Amino acid sequence: MLVKNLAVSQGLVNGARGVVVGFETEGRGLPQVRFLCGVTEVIRAERWTVQTTGGRLLSRQQLPLQLAWAMSIHKSQGMSLDCVEISLGRVFASGQAYVALSRARSLQGLRVLDFDPTVVRCDPRVLRFYATLRRGSGPCLESPDDDEAASDQENVDPNL
């Protein structure tokens, strides 16, 4: 998976997934990746340079790729996946289980691990919003009260 936009017009964007299909036979042996968008590209190292407060230049060079056999629910948001295995054991926020489960294109391509029905929950503000729509009184936009914001914080695992 790419971790940087390389060529937006070709679909080579942050989060684009693909398969390493080979390596350059000459030069540095860089990986050749066939992306799901249909583009096959040799991925070259990118250099990042920063200046310290003392004026020194620090530089880092790396391939803008990472393994995508595992990714966070947040990183997968917006993706549609043909085959996905999801662990719900560390879900901590309202709506997070929905985001994870809805990545799969089909039930046949979905495998769920560590299922706990208590982590599949909806934000109370969303429930109230839909209740106002059903009553026909129109949506009421309001800020969350302190109790609701605190309840979301109570669900956060401090070990994450």
C-alpha positions as CSV (number, residue, x, y, z in Angstrom):
1,M,0.0,0.0,0.0
2,L,1.2,3.5,-0.9
3,V,1.7,5.9,2.0
4,K,2.1,9.0,-0.2
5,N,0.5,10.5,-3.2
6,L,2.7,9.8,-6.2
7,A,0.5,10.4,-9.3
8,V,-3.0,11.3,-8.4
9,S,-4.2,11.4,-12.0
10,Q,-3.1,7.7,-12.4
11,G,-4.6,6.6,-9.1
12,L,-1.3,6.3,-7.3
13,V,-2.5,7.9,-4.1
14,N,-2.0,7.5,-0.4
15,G,-3.8,4.2,0.5
16,A,-3.6,2.7,-3.0
17,R,-3.2,-1.1,-2.7
18,G,-1.3,-3.4,-5.0
19,V,0.9,-6.4,-5.4
20,V,4.7,-6.5,-5.8
21,V,5.1,-8.4,-9.1
22,G,8.9,-8.1,-9.4
23,F,12.0,-6.1,-8.9
24,E,14.2,-4.1,-11.2
25,T,16.9,-6.4,-12.7
26,E,19.3,-3.5,-13.2
27,G,20.1,-0.7,-10.8
28,R,18.9,-0.8,-7.2
29,G,16.4,-3.7,-7.5
30,L,13.5,-1.5,-6.7
31,P,10.0,-3.1,-6.4
32,Q,7.6,-3.1,-9.3
33,V,4.0,-2.9,-8.0
34,R,0.8,-3.6,-9.9
35,F,-1.9,-1.5,-8.3
36,L,-5.6,-2.3,-8.2
37,C,-6.2,0.7,-10.4
38,G,-4.4,-1.1,-13.2
39,V,-1.2,0.8,-13.2
40,T,2.2,-1.0,-12.8
41,E,4.9,1.2,-11.5
42,V,8.5,0.9,-10.1
43,I,8.4,2.5,-6.7
44,R,11.4,4.7,-6.0
45,A,12.7,5.9,-2.7
46,E,11.4,9.3,-1.5
47,R,13.5,11.7,0.6
48,W,12.2,13.9,3.4
49,T,14.4,16.7,4.8
50,V,13.8,18.8,7.8
51,Q,15.8,21.5,9.5
52,T,16.4,21.3,13.3
53,T,16.1,24.4,15.5
54,G,19.9,24.4,15.6
55,G,20.0,24.7,11.8
56,R,21.2,21.2,11.0
57,L,19.5,19.4,8.1
58,L,18.2,15.9,8.8
59,S,17.2,13.6,5.9
60,R,15.3,10.4,5.7
61,Q,14.9,8.2,2.6
62,Q,12.4,5.3,2.3
63,L,10.2,3.5,-0.1
64,P,6.6,5.0,0.3
65,L,5.2,1.5,0.7
66,Q,3.9,-0.5,3.7
67,L,2.5,-4.0,4.0
68,A,-1.3,-3.8,3.8
69,W,-2.2,-7.2,5.2
70,A,-3.0,-5.3,8.4
71,M,-4.3,-1.8,8.7
72,S,-6.4,0.2,11.2
73,I,-10.1,0.7,10.8
74,H,-9.3,4.4,10.4
75,K,-6.9,3.8,7.5
76,S,-9.4,1.4,5.8
77,Q,-12.3,4.0,5.9
78,G,-13.6,4.7,2.4
79,M,-12.1,1.5,0.9
80,S,-14.2,-1.4,-0.5
81,L,-12.4,-4.7,0.0
82,D,-13.1,-8.0,-1.7
83,C,-11.7,-10.1,1.1
84,V,-11.3,-8.8,4.7
85,E,-10.7,-10.3,8.1
86,I,-11.7,-8.0,10.9
87,S,-10.9,-8.2,14.6
88,L,-13.4,-6.3,16.7
89,G,-11.6,-6.9,20.0
90,R,-10.2,-3.4,20.3
91,V,-13.1,-1.3,19.0
92,F,-13.6,1.7,21.3
93,A,-15.8,4.2,19.6
94,S,-19.4,4.4,18.5
95,G,-19.7,3.6,14.8
96,Q,-16.2,2.1,14.6
97,A,-17.5,-1.5,14.2
98,Y,-19.9,-0.3,11.4
99,V,-17.0,1.3,9.6
100,A,-14.9,-1.9,9.8
101,L,-17.7,-4.3,8.8
102,S,-18.9,-2.1,5.9
103,R,-15.5,-2.4,4.2
104,A,-16.4,-5.8,2.8
105,R,-18.1,-5.9,-0.6
106,S,-19.9,-9.2,0.3
107,L,-20.6,-11.5,3.2
108,Q,-18.6,-14.2,1.4
109,G,-15.5,-12.0,1.6
110,L,-15.9,-11.1,5.3
111,R,-14.5,-12.9,8.3
112,V,-15.1,-11.5,11.8
113,L,-12.8,-12.3,14.8
114,D,-13.2,-11.4,18.4
115,F,-16.9,-10.5,18.1
116,D,-18.4,-8.8,21.1
117,P,-22.0,-7.4,20.6
118,T,-21.4,-4.7,23.1
119,V,-18.9,-2.9,20.8
120,V,-21.5,-2.6,18.0
121,R,-23.1,0.7,19.1
122,C,-24.5,3.9,17.7
123,D,-23.7,7.3,19.0
124,P,-26.8,8.5,21.0
125,R,-26.8,11.8,19.1
126,V,-27.3,9.9,15.8
127,L,-30.2,8.0,17.4
128,R,-31.8,11.2,18.5
129,F,-31.3,12.8,15.0
130,Y,-33.1,9.9,13.3
131,A,-35.9,10.0,15.9
132,T,-36.5,13.7,15.1
133,L,-36.7,12.8,11.4
134,R,-39.3,10.0,12.1
135,R,-41.4,12.4,14.1
136,G,-41.3,14.9,11.2
137,S,-39.9,17.7,13.4
138,G,-36.8,18.0,11.3
139,P,-33.2,17.6,12.4
140,C,-32.1,19.4,15.5
141,L,-28.4,20.2,15.4
142,E,-27.0,20.4,18.9
143,S,-23.6,20.1,20.5
144,P,-23.0,17.0,22.6
145,D,-23.5,17.4,26.3
146,D,-20.6,16.7,28.7
147,D,-22.1,13.3,29.7
148,E,-22.1,12.0,26.1
149,A,-18.6,13.3,25.4
150,A,-17.5,11.7,28.7
151,S,-19.1,8.3,27.8
152,D,-17.2,8.2,24.5
153,Q,-13.9,8.8,26.5
154,E,-14.8,6.0,28.9
155,N,-14.8,3.6,26.0
156,V,-11.2,4.4,25.0
157,D,-8.6,1.7,25.7
158,P,-5.6,3.5,27.4
159,N,-3.3,0.8,25.9
160,L,-4.0,1.9,22.3
